[in-house]
Amino acid sequence: MEEKRIEKYTEGEKTLWQGKAKENDYLACRFANVFPLIVIWLAAEFIIMGVSLSNEILGEDFNVFYLILTVTAIFLHLIPTCIWISAVARENARVRGEEYAVTESRVVILHSTLHESVESVSVSEVTDIVLRRSLAELIFGTGRIVIKTEDERITLYSVENAAKSFRKIYRAVMGGKVTPDER
């Protein structure tokens, strides 16, 4: 199977900016943003296990109800965590292969290099462009660039050198347009 490249979809157009999603940045940023909550969650697990073990081992009577309650509490903590981890891993796999290009006439997003899944928006349809960054994205130097049109929002995930890339994209797309504040 032939690997697709963004250049195939921008032939004959002048490319003003080109980039791709940084490898595993989505996954790293999500884990870094949730790290304090994970530490608190893990502390709660250790407290539950510690109390459970001390009551079972050091306690006078073995209490089946307390054992069932402890196992249930641990599963109720682990199941949402596993669901969240699998959702983040799935989204990371989806974002990992994305490539982006801004030409003089449109914004092109190649969603996968293995099959044809291309999204394209005319520059004239774009109403606003916004840079969004979480704390982890600020630390890693990446960000999400959200391109807004009348009907939809298109997000460029895990863009490296986000501030510099945002300025280039903004100038390329919004260069001659009048913003709502200037009217």
Accessible surface in RSA format (square Angstrom, percent):
REM  Atomic radii and reference values for relative SASA: ProtOr
REM  Chains: A
REM  Algorithm: Lee & Richards
REM  Probe-radius: 1.40
REM  Slices: 20
REM RES _ NUM      All-atoms   Total-Side   Main-Chain    Non-polar    All polar
REM                ABS   REL    ABS   REL    ABS   REL    ABS   REL    ABS   REL
RES MET A   1   200.43 103.8 110.41  73.1  90.01 214.3 115.39  98.1  85.04 112.7
RES GLU A   2   123.43  70.9 107.18  81.1  16.24  38.7  48.33  93.5  75.10  61.3
RES GLU A   3    94.27  54.1  79.89  60.4  14.38  34.2  26.09  50.5  68.18  55.7
RES LYS A   4    32.14  15.7  30.92  19.0   1.22   2.9   8.08   7.3  24.05  25.6
RES ARG A   5   100.69  42.3  98.45  50.2   2.23   5.3  44.77  61.2  55.92  33.9
RES ILE A   6     0.64   0.4   0.64   0.5   0.00   0.0   0.64   0.5   0.00   0.0
RES GLU A   7    86.94  49.9  85.17  64.4   1.77   4.2  60.00 116.1  26.94  22.0
RES LYS A   8    93.60  45.7  77.41  47.5  16.19  38.5  63.01  56.7  30.58  32.6
RES TYR A   9    36.12  16.9  26.81  15.3   9.32  24.2  31.99  24.0   4.13   5.1
RES THR A  10     9.67   6.9   6.63   6.7   3.04   7.3   0.00   0.0   9.67  14.6
RES GLU A  11   134.57  77.3 107.28  81.2  27.29  65.0  45.01  87.1  89.56  73.1
RES GLY A  12    90.02 111.0   0.00   N/A  90.02 111.0  45.29 124.3  44.73 100.2
RES GLU A  13    44.63  25.6  28.21  21.3  16.42  39.1  20.52  39.7  24.10  19.7
RES LYS A  14   143.71  70.1 131.89  80.9  11.82  28.1  87.09  78.4  56.62  60.3
RES THR A  15    55.48  39.5  29.26  29.7  26.22  62.5  19.65  26.4  35.82  54.2
RES LEU A  16    68.86  38.3  39.82  28.5  29.04  73.0  43.67  30.7  25.19  67.8
RES TRP A  17    23.71   9.5  17.43   8.4   6.28  14.7  15.47   8.3   8.24  13.4
RES GLN A  18    81.34  45.5  54.96  40.2  26.38  62.8  20.71  44.1  60.63  46.0
RES GLY A  19    21.05  26.0   0.00   N/A  21.05  26.0  19.87  54.5   1.18   2.6
RES LYS A  20   128.31  62.6 120.08  73.7   8.24  19.6  67.96  61.2  60.35  64.3
RES ALA A  21     4.12   3.8   0.00   0.0   4.12   9.4   0.00   0.0   4.12  10.9
RES LYS A  22    73.62  35.9  67.46  41.4   6.16  14.7  41.36  37.2  32.26  34.4
RES GLU A  23   110.60  63.5  93.16  70.5  17.44  41.5  48.26  93.4  62.33  50.9
RES ASN A  24    59.82  41.3  57.59  55.7   2.23   5.4  16.51  39.7  43.31  41.9
RES ASP A  25     6.05   4.2   2.51   2.5   3.55   8.4   3.47   8.2   2.58   2.6
RES TYR A  26    31.57  14.7  28.99  16.5   2.58   6.7   6.77   5.1  24.80  30.6
RES LEU A  27    50.47  28.1  50.47  36.1   0.00   0.0  50.47  35.4   0.00   0.0
RES ALA A  28    43.71  40.2  33.59  51.8  10.12  23.0  41.38  58.3   2.34   6.2
RES CYS A  29     1.01   0.8   1.01   1.1   0.00   0.0   1.01   2.6   0.00   0.0
RES ARG A  30    46.78  19.6  46.78  23.8   0.00   0.0  19.58  26.8  27.21  16.5
RES PHE A  31    66.35  33.2  65.04  40.3   1.31   3.4  65.30  39.6   1.04   3.0
RES ALA A  32    43.39  39.9  22.82  35.2  20.57  46.8  29.96  42.2  13.43  35.6
RES ASN A  33    55.31  38.1  27.65  26.7  27.66  66.6  23.46  56.5  31.85  30.8
RES VAL A  34    37.61  24.7  35.14  31.8   2.47   5.9  37.61  32.7   0.00   0.0
RES PHE A  35   123.62  61.8 123.62  76.6   0.00   0.0 123.62  74.9   0.00   0.0
RES PRO A  36    83.46  60.8  77.16  70.3   6.30  22.9  82.74  68.3   0.72   4.5
RES LEU A  37   102.90  57.3 100.25  71.7   2.64   6.6 101.38  71.2   1.52   4.1
RES ILE A  38    55.52  31.6  54.32  40.5   1.20   2.9  55.21  39.8   0.31   0.8
RES VAL A  39    72.64  47.8  71.42  64.7   1.22   2.9  71.66  62.3   0.98   2.7
RES ILE A  40   114.43  65.1 111.95  83.4   2.48   6.0 113.67  81.9   0.76   2.1
RES TRP A  41    85.59  34.3  85.11  41.2   0.47   1.1  85.59  45.6   0.00   0.0
RES LEU A  42    95.27  53.1  93.57  66.9   1.70   4.3  94.99  66.7   0.28   0.8
RES ALA A  43    47.46  43.6  41.46  64.0   6.01  13.7  46.69  65.8   0.77   2.0
RES ALA A  44    32.80  30.2  28.27  43.6   4.53  10.3  32.06  45.2   0.74   1.9
RES GLU A  45    18.05  10.4  18.05  13.7   0.00   0.0  15.07  29.1   2.99   2.4
RES PHE A  46   137.06  68.6 130.26  80.7   6.80  17.7 130.65  79.2   6.41  18.3
RES ILE A  47   114.82  65.3 108.37  80.7   6.45  15.5 114.69  82.6   0.13   0.3
RES ILE A  48    43.66  24.8  39.03  29.1   4.63  11.2  42.68  30.7   0.98   2.6
RES MET A  49    74.24  38.4  74.24  49.1   0.00   0.0  71.07  60.4   3.17   4.2
RES GLY A  50    37.07  45.7   0.00   N/A  37.07  45.7  32.67  89.7   4.40   9.9
RES VAL A  51    67.79  44.6  65.68  59.5   2.10   5.1  67.03  58.2   0.75   2.0
RES SER A  52     4.31   3.6   4.31   5.7   0.00   0.0   0.08   0.2   4.23   5.9
RES LEU A  53    85.14  47.4  85.06  60.8   0.08   0.2  85.13  59.8   0.00   0.0
RES SER A  54    47.53  40.2  40.47  54.0   7.06  16.3  32.94  70.2  14.59  20.4
RES ASN A  55    69.13  47.7  64.97  62.8   4.16  10.0  14.54  35.0  54.59  52.8
RES GLU A  56    45.71  26.2  26.83  20.3  18.87  44.9   8.03  15.5  37.68  30.8
RES ILE A  57   128.59  73.2 100.48  74.9  28.11  67.8 105.71  76.1  22.88  62.1
RES LEU A  58   145.27  80.9 114.57  82.0  30.70  77.2 118.54  83.3  26.73  71.9
RES GLY A  59    35.33  43.6   0.00   N/A  35.33  43.6  19.05  52.3  16.27  36.4
RES GLU A  60   176.01 101.0 136.50 103.3  39.51  94.1  58.24 112.7 117.76  96.1
RES ASP A  61   119.86  84.0 103.26 102.8  16.60  39.3  34.24  80.6  85.62  85.4
RES PHE A  62   123.16  61.6  94.28  58.4  28.88  75.2  94.69  57.4  28.47  81.5
RES ASN A  63    77.24  53.3  71.09  68.7   6.16  14.8  21.04  50.6  56.21  54.3
RES VAL A  64    87.13  57.3  84.13  76.2   3.00   7.2  84.13  73.1   3.00   8.1
RES PHE A  65   141.63  70.9 136.73  84.7   4.91  12.8 138.98  84.3   2.66   7.6
RES TYR A  66    56.43  26.3  56.43  32.1   0.00   0.0  43.06  32.4  13.37  16.5
RES LEU A  67    61.17  34.1  61.17  43.8   0.00   0.0  61.17  43.0   0.00   0.0
RES ILE A  68   103.00  58.6 100.71  75.0   2.29   5.5 102.87  74.1   0.13   0.4
RES LEU A  69    93.52  52.1  91.38  65.4   2.14   5.4  93.21  65.5   0.31   0.8
RES THR A  70     9.24   6.6   6.92   7.0   2.32   5.5   5.70   7.7   3.54   5.4
RES VAL A  71    66.96  44.1  66.30  60.0   0.66   1.6  66.96  58.2   0.00   0.0
RES THR A  72    61.68  43.9  58.56  59.4   3.12   7.4  45.51  61.1  16.17  24.4
RES ALA A  73    26.38  24.3  21.36  33.0   5.03  11.4  25.75  36.3   0.64   1.7
RES ILE A  74    31.76  18.1  31.76  23.7   0.00   0.0  31.76  22.9   0.00   0.0
RES PHE A  75   112.12  56.1 112.12  69.4   0.00   0.0 112.12  68.0   0.00   0.0
RES LEU A  76   115.68  64.4 108.97  78.0   6.71  16.9 108.97  76.5   6.71  18.1
RES HIS A  77    36.37  19.9  36.37  25.3   0.00   0.0  14.58  15.0  21.79  25.4
RES LEU A  78    80.86  45.0  80.86  57.8   0.00   0.0  80.86  56.8   0.00   0.0
RES ILE A  79    91.87  52.3  89.92  67.0   1.94   4.7  91.79  66.1   0.07   0.2
RES PRO A  80    65.77  47.9  57.81  52.7   7.95  28.9  61.74  51.0   4.03  25.0
RES THR A  81    40.32  28.7  35.26  35.7   5.05  12.0  34.98  47.0   5.34   8.1
RES CYS A  82    77.28  58.5  71.50  79.7   5.78  13.6  27.60  69.9  49.68  53.6
RES ILE A  83   110.83  63.1 109.13  81.3   1.70   4.1 110.80  79.8   0.03   0.1
RES TRP A  84    73.10  29.3  69.12  33.5   3.98   9.3  54.79  29.2  18.31  29.7
RES ILE A  85    71.91  40.9  71.91  53.6   0.00   0.0  71.91  51.8   0.00   0.0
RES SER A  86    50.22  42.4  43.49  58.0   6.73  15.5  38.75  82.5  11.47  16.1
RES ALA A  87    42.30  38.9  36.91  57.0   5.39  12.3  37.99  53.5   4.30  11.4
RES VAL A  88    10.25   6.7   8.84   8.0   1.42   3.4  10.23   8.9   0.02   0.1
RES ALA A  89    46.71  42.9  40.66  62.7   6.05  13.8  41.84  58.9   4.87  12.9
RES ARG A  90   159.26  66.9 150.06  76.5   9.20  21.9  76.57 104.7  82.68  50.1
RES GLU A  91    46.16  26.5  44.32  33.5   1.84   4.4  13.55  26.2  32.62  26.6
RES ASN A  92     8.70   6.0   8.64   8.3   0.06   0.2   0.00   0.0   8.70   8.4
RES ALA A  93    54.28  49.9  38.43  59.3  15.85  36.1  38.69  54.5  15.59  41.3
RES ARG A  94   106.30  44.6  92.06  46.9  14.24  33.9  74.97 102.5  31.33  19.0
RES VAL A  95     2.29   1.5   2.29   2.1   0.00   0.0   2.29   2.0   0.00   0.0
RES ARG A  96    96.94  40.7  86.61  44.2  10.33  24.6  18.82  25.7  78.13  47.4
RES GLY A  97    28.80  35.5   0.00   N/A  28.80  35.5  26.33  72.3   2.46   5.5
RES GLU A  98     2.68   1.5   1.99   1.5   0.69   1.6   0.00   0.0   2.68   2.2
RES GLU A  99     8.47   4.9   8.47   6.4   0.00   0.0   3.51   6.8   4.96   4.1
RES TYR A 100     0.39   0.2   0.39   0.2   0.00   0.0   0.39   0.3   0.00   0.0
RES ALA A 101     0.39   0.4   0.39   0.6   0.00   0.0   0.39   0.6   0.00   0.0
RES VAL A 102     0.14   0.1   0.14   0.1   0.00   0.0   0.14   0.1   0.00   0.0
RES THR A 103     0.06   0.0   0.00   0.0   0.06   0.2   0.00   0.0   0.06   0.1
RES GLU A 104    91.60  52.6  69.55  52.6  22.05  52.5  49.11  95.0  42.49  34.7
RES SER A 105    53.90  45.5  45.52  60.7   8.38  19.3  43.30  92.2  10.60  14.9
RES ARG A 106    59.57  25.0  59.57  30.4   0.00   0.0  22.36  30.6  37.21  22.6
RES VAL A 107     1.46   1.0   0.67   0.6   0.80   1.9   0.67   0.6   0.80   2.2
RES VAL A 108     0.00   0.0   0.00   0.0   0.00   0.0   0.00   0.0   0.00   0.0
RES ILE A 109     2.25   1.3   2.25   1.7   0.00   0.0   2.25   1.6   0.00   0.0
RES LEU A 110     0.00   0.0   0.00   0.0   0.00   0.0   0.00   0.0   0.00   0.0
RES HIS A 111    46.86  25.6  43.15  30.0   3.71   9.5  36.80  37.9  10.06  11.7
RES SER A 112    20.70  17.5  19.80  26.4   0.91   2.1  11.06  23.5   9.65  13.5
RES THR A 113    24.54  17.5  23.70  24.0   0.84   2.0   7.66  10.3  16.88  25.5
RES LEU A 114   112.86  62.9 111.68  79.9   1.18   3.0 111.68  78.4   1.18   3.2
RES HIS A 115   104.76  57.3 100.88  70.1   3.88   9.9  77.09  79.4  27.68  32.2
RES GLU A 116   106.39  61.1  77.31  58.5  29.08  69.2  27.21  52.6  79.18  64.6
RES SER A 117    37.82  32.0  30.57  40.8   7.25  16.7  13.66  29.1  24.16  33.8
RES VAL A 118    56.05  36.9  19.87  18.0  36.19  87.2  20.07  17.4  35.99  97.6
RES GLU A 119    52.94  30.4  48.89  37.0   4.06   9.7  26.89  52.0  26.06  21.3
RES SER A 120    56.68  47.9  26.42  35.3  30.26  69.7  21.60  46.0  35.08  49.1
RES VAL A 121     5.77   3.8   2.99   2.7   2.78   6.7   5.77   5.0   0.00   0.0
RES SER A 122    41.65  35.2  36.25  48.4   5.40  12.4  23.37  49.8  18.28  25.6
RES VAL A 123    18.89  12.4  18.89  17.1   0.00   0.0  18.89  16.4   0.00   0.0
RES SER A 124    92.72  78.4  63.13  84.2  29.59  68.2  50.04 106.6  42.68  59.8
RES GLU A 125    98.28  56.4  88.70  67.1   9.57  22.8  36.55  70.7  61.72  50.4
RES VAL A 126     3.99   2.6   0.00   0.0   3.99   9.6   0.00   0.0   3.99  10.8
RES THR A 127    56.28  40.0  44.10  44.7  12.18  29.0  41.11  55.2  15.17  22.9
RES ASP A 128    53.64  37.6  53.64  53.4   0.00   0.0  14.16  33.3  39.48  39.4
RES ILE A 129     5.33   3.0   0.00   0.0   5.33  12.9   0.00   0.0   5.33  14.5
RES VAL A 130    34.44  22.7  32.30  29.2   2.14   5.2  34.44  29.9   0.00   0.0
RES LEU A 131    48.18  26.8  25.46  18.2  22.73  57.1  25.46  17.9  22.73  61.2
RES ARG A 132    99.78  41.9  96.03  49.0   3.75   8.9  28.67  39.2  71.11  43.1
RES ARG A 133    72.50  30.4  40.73  20.8  31.76  75.6  12.61  17.2  59.89  36.3
RES SER A 134    27.61  23.3  17.64  23.5   9.97  23.0  27.61  58.8   0.00   0.0
RES LEU A 135   128.66  71.7 119.85  85.7   8.82  22.2 121.03  85.0   7.63  20.5
RES ALA A 136     1.20   1.1   0.23   0.4   0.97   2.2   1.15   1.6   0.06   0.1
RES GLU A 137     5.89   3.4   5.89   4.5   0.00   0.0   0.00   0.0   5.89   4.8
RES LEU A 138    99.98  55.7  81.93  58.6  18.05  45.4  82.19  57.7  17.79  47.9
RES ILE A 139   126.09  71.8  94.26  70.2  31.83  76.7 101.42  73.0  24.67  67.0
RES PHE A 140    84.62  42.3  64.69  40.1  19.94  51.9  70.28  42.6  14.34  41.0
RES GLY A 141    27.52  33.9   0.00   N/A  27.52  33.9  25.03  68.7   2.49   5.6
RES THR A 142     0.83   0.6   0.83   0.8   0.00   0.0   0.83   1.1   0.00   0.0
RES GLY A 143     0.00   0.0   0.00   N/A   0.00   0.0   0.00   0.0   0.00   0.0
RES ARG A 144    53.56  22.5  53.56  27.3   0.00   0.0   4.65   6.4  48.91  29.6
RES ILE A 145     0.00   0.0   0.00   0.0   0.00   0.0   0.00   0.0   0.00   0.0
RES VAL A 146    12.25   8.1  12.25  11.1   0.00   0.0  12.25  10.6   0.00   0.0
RES ILE A 147     0.06   0.0   0.06   0.0   0.00   0.0   0.06   0.0   0.00   0.0
RES LYS A 148    41.61  20.3  41.61  25.5   0.00   0.0  16.78  15.1  24.83  26.4
RES THR A 149    16.69  11.9   4.79   4.9  11.91  28.4   3.33   4.5  13.36  20.2
RES GLU A 150   150.19  86.2 115.86  87.7  34.34  81.8  52.38 101.3  97.82  79.9
RES ASP A 151   140.19  98.2 102.14 101.7  38.06  90.0  34.63  81.5 105.56 105.3
RES GLU A 152    82.28  47.2  71.15  53.8  11.13  26.5  30.16  58.3  52.12  42.5
RES ARG A 153   151.29  63.5 123.64  63.0  27.65  65.8  43.41  59.3 107.88  65.4
RES ILE A 154     6.61   3.8   3.58   2.7   3.03   7.3   6.61   4.8   0.00   0.0
RES THR A 155    32.91  23.4  22.04  22.3  10.87  25.9   5.68   7.6  27.22  41.2
RES LEU A 156     0.00   0.0   0.00   0.0   0.00   0.0   0.00   0.0   0.00   0.0
RES TYR A 157    46.99  21.9  46.99  26.7   0.00   0.0  13.47  10.1  33.52  41.3
RES SER A 158     3.17   2.7   2.36   3.1   0.82   1.9   0.04   0.1   3.13   4.4
RES VAL A 159     3.26   2.1   3.26   2.9   0.00   0.0   3.26   2.8   0.00   0.0
RES GLU A 160    90.23  51.8  84.47  63.9   5.76  13.7  18.05  34.9  72.17  58.9
RES ASN A 161   101.33  69.9  91.70  88.6   9.63  23.2  15.15  36.5  86.18  83.3
RES ALA A 162     0.54   0.5   0.00   0.0   0.54   1.2   0.00   0.0   0.54   1.4
RES ALA A 163    39.39  36.2  37.25  57.5   2.14   4.9  38.02  53.5   1.36   3.6
RES LYS A 164   113.68  55.5 112.34  68.9   1.34   3.2  56.43  50.8  57.25  61.0
RES SER A 165     9.56   8.1   9.14  12.2   0.42   1.0   0.42   0.9   9.14  12.8
RES PHE A 166    42.46  21.2  42.46  26.3   0.00   0.0  42.46  25.7   0.00   0.0
RES ARG A 167   120.12  50.4 117.85  60.1   2.27   5.4  47.80  65.3  72.32  43.8
RES LYS A 168    92.76  45.3  86.90  53.3   5.87  14.0  44.91  40.4  47.85  51.0
RES ILE A 169     0.00   0.0   0.00   0.0   0.00   0.0   0.00   0.0   0.00   0.0
RES TYR A 170    67.26  31.4  67.26  38.3   0.00   0.0  52.13  39.2  15.13  18.6
RES ARG A 171   154.21  64.7 143.86  73.3  10.35  24.6  68.46  93.6  85.76  52.0
RES ALA A 172    27.57  25.3   4.11   6.3  23.46  53.4  12.53  17.6  15.04  39.8
RES VAL A 173     3.75   2.5   0.00   0.0   3.75   9.0   0.00   0.0   3.75  10.2
RES MET A 174    10.76   5.6   4.54   3.0   6.22  14.8   4.81   4.1   5.95   7.9
RES GLY A 175    56.81  70.1   0.00   N/A  56.81  70.1  26.17  71.8  30.64  68.6
RES GLY A 176    81.76 100.8   0.00   N/A  81.76 100.8  43.03 118.1  38.73  86.7
RES LYS A 177    63.86  31.2  46.23  28.4  17.63  42.0  52.08  46.9  11.78  12.5
RES VAL A 178    85.36  56.2  72.61  65.7  12.76  30.7  72.76  63.2  12.61  34.2
RES THR A 179    30.85  21.9  30.39  30.8   0.46   1.1  27.45  36.9   3.40   5.1
RES PRO A 180    99.11  72.2  82.33  75.1  16.77  61.0  82.94  68.5  16.17 100.5
RES ASP A 181   140.61  98.5 106.64 106.1  33.96  80.3  34.69  81.7 105.91 105.6
RES GLU A 182   124.22  71.3  89.87  68.0  34.35  81.8  41.92  81.1  82.30  67.2
RES ARG A 183   211.51  88.8 146.55  74.7  64.96 154.7  81.59 111.5 129.92  78.7
END  Absolute sums over single chains surface
CHAIN  1 A    11314.0       9418.4       1895.6       7178.6       4135.4
END  Absolute sums over all chains
TOTAL         11314.0       9418.4       1895.6       7178.6       4135.4
